[in-house]
């Protein structure tokens, strides 16, 4: 009898980009716990927060692309431009609340 080989089964990628982004979402609550419950050092909280922002930014990008496909190119471009500056707006608000008015002025006038 002749031995037959099993047909080749396509190998699925176990960790896709979407899976990695989902795993990185665990850093959102981790950053909060590190900062408020454990009172970890600033650099540890910063690194956890930086990793946590990556999947959130990806979701925001996908959401604006999805909206742009429904509302048209003009409004879609406006949405991308608006949400593209969300990080700068958040940093400016946090800096203003901390009393760092000169920092906010410098960040705005730097581009002028």
N, CA, C and O of each residue as an XYZ file, in Angstrom:
448
protein
N       0.829     -1.173      0.000
C       0.000      0.000      0.000
C       0.871      1.233      0.000
O       1.943      1.278      0.602
N       0.390      2.181     -0.665
C       1.107      3.436     -0.775
C       0.622      4.388      0.316
O      -0.579      4.558      0.523
N       1.576      5.001      1.008
C       1.218      5.962      2.058
C       0.822      7.285      1.412
O       1.503      7.791      0.520
N      -0.262      7.815      1.871
C      -0.690      9.112      1.343
C      -0.479     10.177      2.411
O      -0.666      9.938      3.604
N      -0.100     11.308      1.968
C       0.112     12.438      2.871
C      -1.202     13.175      3.079
O      -2.035     13.270      2.178
N      -1.359     13.675      4.251
C      -2.555     14.472      4.543
C      -2.495     15.757      3.735
O      -1.413     16.297      3.500
N      -3.633     16.242      3.315
C      -3.622     17.505      2.555
C      -3.097     18.642      3.435
O      -3.288     18.665      4.651
N      -2.441     19.563      2.777
C      -1.883     20.693      3.519
C      -2.997     21.561      4.081
O      -3.947     21.923      3.386
N      -2.854     21.876      5.330
C      -3.826     22.731      6.001
C      -3.204     24.115      6.113
O      -2.091     24.258      6.618
N      -3.915     25.133      5.645
C      -3.332     26.474      5.756
C      -3.140     26.862      7.220
O      -4.002     26.622      8.065
N      -2.001     27.460      7.491
C      -1.672     27.872      8.854
C      -2.227     29.266      9.082
O      -1.980     30.188      8.305
N      -2.981     29.400     10.166
C      -3.526     30.711     10.506
C      -2.525     31.440     11.373
O      -1.845     30.841     12.206
N      -2.445     32.719     11.170
C      -1.603     33.528     12.039
C      -2.296     33.642     13.382
O      -3.462     34.029     13.461
N      -1.585     33.310     14.414
C      -2.175     33.323     15.745
C      -2.316     34.753     16.245
O      -3.364     35.128     16.772
N      -1.287     35.536     16.085
C      -1.325     36.923     16.555
C      -1.366     37.868     15.365
O      -0.346     38.131     14.728
N      -2.526     38.361     15.081
C      -2.650     39.375     14.045
C      -2.495     40.753     14.694
O      -2.411     40.864     15.917
N      -2.460     41.768     13.891
C      -2.348     43.125     14.404
C      -3.533     43.449     15.309
O      -3.369     44.090     16.347
N      -4.709     43.011     14.922
C      -5.896     43.261     15.738
C      -5.792     42.593     17.106
O      -6.192     43.166     18.119
N      -5.250     41.369     17.125
C      -5.075     40.679     18.401
C      -4.069     41.412     19.298
O      -4.275     41.536     20.506
N      -2.991     41.890     18.696
C      -1.978     42.607     19.467
C      -2.569     43.891     20.035
O      -2.324     44.234     21.192
N      -3.351     44.605     19.218
C      -3.982     45.834     19.701
C      -4.950     45.548     20.841
O      -5.029     46.316     21.800
N      -5.688     44.441     20.739
C      -6.593     44.065     21.829
C      -5.822     43.745     23.104
O      -6.249     44.111     24.199
N      -4.696     43.069     22.965
C      -3.870     42.771     24.135
C      -3.311     44.052     24.761
O      -3.180     44.158     25.980
N      -2.988     45.012     23.907
C      -2.424     46.275     24.414
C      -3.458     47.099     25.177
O      -3.097     47.985     25.952
N      -4.745     46.811     24.961
C      -5.790     47.514     25.703
C      -5.705     47.246     27.206
O      -6.231     48.019     28.008
N      -5.052     46.168     27.579
C      -4.882     45.865     29.005
C      -4.051     46.935     29.700
O      -4.106     47.062     30.923
N      -3.284     47.705     28.936
C      -2.463     48.743     29.532
C      -3.275     49.971     29.958
O      -2.777     50.800     30.720
N      -4.515     50.096     29.478
C      -5.352     51.231     29.890
C      -5.658     51.153     31.388
O      -5.331     52.092     32.113
N      -6.270     50.074     31.878
C      -6.491     50.016     33.325
C      -5.195     49.850     34.107
O      -5.093     50.307     35.246
N      -4.195     49.192     33.496
C      -2.921     49.020     34.186
C      -2.277     50.368     34.487
O      -1.741     50.569     35.577
N      -2.327     51.288     33.535
C      -1.750     52.617     33.750
C      -2.476     53.345     34.874
O      -1.851     54.026     35.687
N      -3.792     53.200     34.914
C      -4.566     53.842     35.984
C      -4.225     53.250     37.352
O      -4.063     53.980     38.330
N      -4.120     51.933     37.409
C      -3.775     51.279     38.679
C      -2.366     51.673     39.113
O      -2.127     51.953     40.288
N      -1.441     51.694     38.166
C      -0.063     52.068     38.501
C       0.011     53.482     39.062
O       0.779     53.756     39.984
N      -0.791     54.371     38.500
C      -0.727     55.766     38.930
C      -1.489     56.005     40.228
O      -0.945     56.589     41.165
N      -2.726     55.564     40.292
C      -3.580     55.948     41.412
C      -3.570     54.969     42.589
O      -3.747     55.392     43.731
N      -3.370     53.692     42.341
C      -3.416     52.722     43.436
C      -2.030     52.383     43.960
O      -1.806     52.340     45.170
N      -1.105     52.142     43.044
C       0.228     51.711     43.458
C       1.173     52.898     43.646
O       2.157     52.796     44.378
N       0.881     54.017     42.993
C       1.738     55.207     43.012
C       3.137     54.866     42.504
O       4.141     55.181     43.143
N       3.178     54.222     41.352
C       4.445     53.840     40.736
C       5.187     55.083     40.265
O       4.632     56.181     40.239
N       6.440     54.895     39.898
C       7.240     56.031     39.445
C       6.655     56.594     38.153
O       5.943     55.908     37.419
N       6.969     57.842     37.899
C       6.428     58.525     36.731
C       6.793     57.864     35.423
O       5.976     57.828     34.503
N       8.003     57.340     35.315
C       8.434     56.730     34.057
C       7.659     55.445     33.777
O       7.354     55.150     32.621
N       7.340     54.685     34.808
C       6.570     53.441     34.633
C       5.146     53.778     34.186
O       4.606     53.137     33.284
N       4.553     54.769     34.811
C       3.202     55.189     34.433
C       3.208     55.735     33.004
O       2.293     55.465     32.226
N       4.242     56.500     32.668
C       4.341     57.060     31.322
C       4.430     55.960     30.274
O       3.749     56.027     29.251
N       5.256     54.955     30.515
C       5.411     53.867     29.542
C       4.107     53.095     29.391
O       3.697     52.784     28.273
N       3.455     52.784     30.505
C       2.179     52.067     30.430
C       1.133     52.905     29.692
O       0.349     52.371     28.907
N       1.121     54.204     29.944
C       0.158     55.087     29.272
C       0.461     55.210     27.786
O      -0.453     55.254     26.963
N       1.741     55.266     27.444
C       2.126     55.367     26.032
C       1.696     54.119     25.266
O       1.216     54.215     24.136
N       1.869     52.950     25.880
C       1.433     51.708     25.232
C      -0.090     51.668     25.143
O      -0.640     51.167     24.163
N      -0.771     52.190     26.155
C      -2.237     52.178     26.168
C      -2.823     53.069     25.083
O      -3.915     52.793     24.586
N      -2.128     54.117     24.712
C      -2.649     55.051     23.713
C      -2.650     54.438     22.313
O      -3.474     54.814     21.479
N      -1.756     53.515     22.047
C      -1.620     52.961     20.695
C      -2.917     52.319     20.200
O      -3.386     52.685     19.122
N      -3.519     51.380     20.936
C      -4.777     50.812     20.407
C      -5.919     51.813     20.398
O      -6.797     51.734     19.538
N      -5.928     52.749     21.331
C      -6.990     53.756     21.340
C      -6.890     54.654     20.112
O      -7.907     55.012     19.517
N      -5.679     55.014     19.734
C      -5.484     55.821     18.526
C      -5.900     55.032     17.284
O      -6.470     55.592     16.348
N      -5.613     53.735     17.282
C      -6.041     52.896     16.160
C      -7.545     52.848     16.024
O      -8.079     52.933     14.919
N      -8.230     52.711     17.150
C      -9.694     52.706     17.124
C     -10.243     54.038     16.648
O     -11.209     54.082     15.885
N      -9.628     55.121     17.097
C     -10.097     56.443     16.677
C      -9.909     56.613     15.168
O     -10.774     57.167     14.490
N      -8.783     56.137     14.650
C      -8.540     56.218     13.210
C      -9.542     55.407     12.414
O     -10.049     55.867     11.390
N      -9.828     54.208     12.878
C     -10.812     53.371     12.185
C     -12.200     53.995     12.234
O     -12.950     53.944     11.259
N     -12.532     54.581     13.374
C     -13.852     55.199     13.505
C     -14.009     56.376     12.548
O     -15.053     56.529     11.914
N     -12.979     57.202     12.443
C     -13.078     58.343     11.524
C     -13.112     57.882     10.072
O     -13.809     58.483      9.253
N     -12.375     56.831      9.740
C     -12.440     56.291      8.379
C     -13.829     55.743      8.076
O     -14.359     55.939      6.982
N     -14.408     55.064      9.042
C     -15.753     54.513      8.857
C     -16.772     55.636      8.672
O     -17.634     55.565      7.795
N     -16.665     56.669      9.503
C     -17.574     57.811      9.342
C     -17.355     58.508      8.014
O     -18.314     58.904      7.350
N     -16.095     58.661      7.621
C     -15.789     59.342      6.362
C     -16.377     58.593      5.172
O     -16.779     59.214      4.188
N     -16.430     57.270      5.254
C     -16.997     56.515      4.133
C     -18.504     56.740      3.997
O     -19.072     56.504      2.931
N     -19.150     57.191      5.067
C     -20.595     57.419      5.030
C     -20.963     58.885      4.781
O     -22.027     59.159      4.227
N     -20.117     59.818      5.174
C     -20.494     61.230      5.074
C     -19.828     61.953      3.915
O     -20.198     63.086      3.611
N     -18.857     61.330      3.260
C     -18.213     61.960      2.119
C     -16.805     62.430      2.446
O     -16.394     62.469      3.605
N     -16.073     62.789      1.385
C     -14.666     63.146      1.533
C     -14.457     64.444      2.304
O     -13.544     64.532      3.126
N     -15.279     65.439      2.054
C     -15.094     66.742      2.703
C     -15.240     66.664      4.211
O     -14.362     67.103      4.955
N     -16.347     66.106      4.653
C     -16.587     65.977      6.093
C     -15.609     64.966      6.689
O     -15.165     65.131      7.825
N     -15.271     63.927      5.934
C     -14.300     62.944      6.400
C     -12.931     63.565      6.631
O     -12.260     63.246      7.612
N     -12.518     64.439      5.745
C     -11.255     65.150      5.927
C     -11.285     66.053      7.144
O     -10.306     66.152      7.884
N     -12.407     66.703      7.343
C     -12.567     67.553      8.532
C     -12.495     66.716      9.809
O     -11.860     67.129     10.780
N     -13.135     65.551      9.819
C     -13.070     64.657     10.980
C     -11.637     64.202     11.248
O     -11.187     64.203     12.393
N     -10.920     63.810     10.187
C      -9.532     63.379     10.363
C      -8.657     64.500     10.904
O      -7.808     64.268     11.764
N      -8.858     65.702     10.409
C      -8.064     66.831     10.892
C      -8.398     67.158     12.346
O      -7.510     67.484     13.134
N      -9.669     67.071     12.693
C     -10.089     67.367     14.063
C      -9.558     66.335     15.039
O      -8.949     66.691     16.048
N      -9.781     65.061     14.752
C      -9.343     64.011     15.661
C      -7.835     63.824     15.632
O      -7.263     63.288     16.581
N      -7.184     64.252     14.566
C      -5.726     64.191     14.508
C      -5.078     65.103     15.524
O      -3.949     64.858     15.949
N      -5.779     66.154     15.920
C      -5.257     67.090     16.912
C      -5.797     66.818     18.317
O      -5.593     67.625     19.224
N      -6.476     65.700     18.501
C      -7.060     65.391     19.811
C      -5.993     65.277     20.890
O      -6.192     65.752     22.008
N      -4.868     64.654     20.573
C      -3.802     64.496     21.576
C      -3.264     65.855     22.015
O      -3.033     66.080     23.203
N      -3.066     66.760     21.060
C      -2.578     68.098     21.405
C      -3.594     68.839     22.272
O      -3.218     69.539     23.212
N      -4.857     68.687     21.961
C      -5.906     69.341     22.740
C      -5.936     68.800     24.173
O      -6.049     69.570     25.127
N      -5.834     67.494     24.318
C      -5.837     66.888     25.650
C      -4.629     67.352     26.455
O      -4.759     67.688     27.632
N      -3.465     67.373     25.835
C      -2.254     67.828     26.534
C      -2.395     69.290     26.943
O      -1.996     69.666     28.045
N      -2.955     70.111     26.069
C      -3.140     71.523     26.396
C      -4.102     71.698     27.570
O      -3.864     72.534     28.442
N      -5.171     70.930     27.603
C      -6.134     71.023     28.715
C      -5.478     70.611     30.028
O      -5.648     71.281     31.046
N      -4.730     69.512     30.006
C      -4.049     69.054     31.222
C      -3.025     70.088     31.672
O      -2.904     70.353     32.868
N      -2.288     70.674     30.736
C      -1.294     71.683     31.085
C      -1.958     72.935     31.661
O      -1.448     73.519     32.617
N      -3.082     73.349     31.092
C      -3.791     74.510     31.624
C      -4.305     74.251     33.041
O      -4.235     75.126     33.904
N      -4.819     73.047     33.270
C      -5.313     72.707     34.613
C      -4.174     72.673     35.626
O      -4.386     72.916     36.814
N      -2.962     72.369     35.152
C      -1.803     72.329     36.040
C      -1.166     73.710     36.192
O      -0.174     73.860     36.905
N      -1.729     74.714     35.527
C      -1.203     76.064     35.641
C      -0.008     76.346     34.749
O       0.712     77.318     34.979
N       0.217     75.525     33.744
C       1.358     75.696     32.837
C       0.964     76.521     31.616
O       1.043     76.051     30.481
N       0.542     77.745     31.865
C       0.050     78.614     30.790
C       1.139     78.930     29.767
O       0.861     78.984     28.569
N       2.368     79.137     30.224
C       3.458     79.441     29.294
C       3.743     78.263     28.364
O       4.085     78.455     27.196
N       3.604     77.066     28.877
C       3.809     75.878     28.043
C       2.778     75.815     26.922
O       3.118     75.514     25.777
N       1.524     76.098     27.248
C       0.460     76.068     26.234
C       0.683     77.169     25.211
O       0.533     76.946     24.009
N       1.043     78.364     25.688
C       1.316     79.465     24.750
C       2.460     79.114     23.818
O       2.396     79.384     22.618
N       3.515     78.506     24.372
C       4.673     78.137     23.549
C       4.308     77.060     22.535
O       4.787     77.099     21.402
N       3.471     76.101     22.917
C       3.109     75.040     21.985
C       2.240     75.567     20.853
O       2.313     75.068     19.730
N       1.414     76.575     21.140
C       0.574     77.159     20.096
C       1.389     78.058     19.179
O       1.240     77.995     17.959
N       2.245     78.891     19.750
C       3.000     79.852     18.943
C       4.160     79.202     18.211
O       4.714     79.811     17.296
N       4.548     77.992     18.577
C       5.663     77.317     17.916
C       5.372     77.094     16.443
O       6.288     77.132     15.622
N       4.135     76.865     16.101
C       3.764     76.573     14.713
C       3.498     77.829     13.902
O       3.386     77.755     12.679
N       3.397     78.943     14.533
C       3.048     80.173     13.811
C       4.210     80.686     13.004
O       4.091     81.713     12.335
